[in-house]
């Protein structure tokens, strides 16, 4: 017997819709993590204390390559977490303490 795919009223398979939903979730998680880390290290929160305690000086304008690398790192990290949660759902971790 073949694999049966459920189809939504619009004719799209649920697998395609879930894939798009996961991609949007990964993208949203990456952007939220980037915004949160930007706020965390801004002078509005803990940026000044971080600079004083670490002994480094702030650059006047952030380097665009560093911003792109940070966004890419957040995207990669979100993707890995999504894959791990898909493979090992939290409901199946009964023995975890």
C-alpha positions in Angstrom: 0.0 0.0 0.0 1.2 3.5 -0.8 1.7 6.3 1.6 -1.5 8.4 2.0 -1.1 12.1 2.1 -3.7 14.3 3.7 -4.7 17.3 1.6 -5.9 20.6 2.9 -8.9 22.3 1.3 -6.6 24.4 -0.8 -5.1 21.3 -2.3 -1.7 21.6 -0.5 -0.4 18.6 1.4 0.1 19.0 5.1 3.8 18.1 4.8 4.3 21.2 2.6 2.4 23.4 4.9 4.3 22.1 7.9 7.6 22.7 6.1 6.7 26.3 5.4 5.5 26.7 9.0 8.8 25.3 10.3 10.8 27.6 7.9 8.8 30.7 9.1 9.4 29.6 12.7 13.1 29.2 12.2 13.3 32.6 10.5 11.3 34.2 13.3 13.3 32.6 16.0 16.6 33.8 14.3 15.4 37.4 14.0 14.1 37.4 17.6 17.4 36.1 18.9 19.3 38.7 16.9 17.1 41.5 18.2 17.3 40.2 21.8 21.1 40.0 21.7 21.3 43.5 20.1 19.3 44.9 22.9 21.2 43.0 25.5 24.5 44.4 24.5 23.2 47.9 23.7 23.9 50.8 26.1 20.2 50.8 27.0 20.7 47.5 28.9 24.1 46.1 29.7 26.3 47.3 26.9 28.1 50.0 29.0 28.8 47.5 31.9 30.0 44.9 29.4 32.5 47.4 27.8 33.8 48.5 31.2 34.2 45.0 32.6 35.7 43.5 29.4 38.1 46.4 28.8 37.4 46.8 25.1 36.2 49.9 23.3 33.1 50.1 21.2 33.4 50.8 17.5 31.4 53.8 16.2 29.6 51.8 13.5 29.1 48.0 13.5 30.7 46.1 10.7 28.2 44.8 8.2 30.0 41.5 7.8 29.8 40.9 11.6 26.1 41.6 11.5 25.5 39.2 8.6 27.6 36.5 10.4 25.6 36.9 13.5 22.3 36.6 11.6 23.7 33.5 9.9 24.8 32.0 13.2 21.4 32.6 14.7 19.7 31.0 11.7 22.0 27.9 11.9 21.4 27.6 15.6 17.6 27.9 15.2 17.7 25.2 12.5 19.7 22.8 14.6 17.4 23.2 17.5 14.3 22.7 15.3 15.9 19.5 13.9 16.7 18.2 17.3 13.2 18.9 18.6 11.7 17.2 15.6 13.8 14.1 16.1 13.5 14.0 19.8 10.2 15.5 20.9 10.1 16.8 24.4 7.1 14.5 25.2 9.3 11.4 24.7 11.9 12.4 27.3 10.2 10.6 30.2 13.5 9.5 31.8 15.1 13.0 31.8 15.6 14.5 35.3 
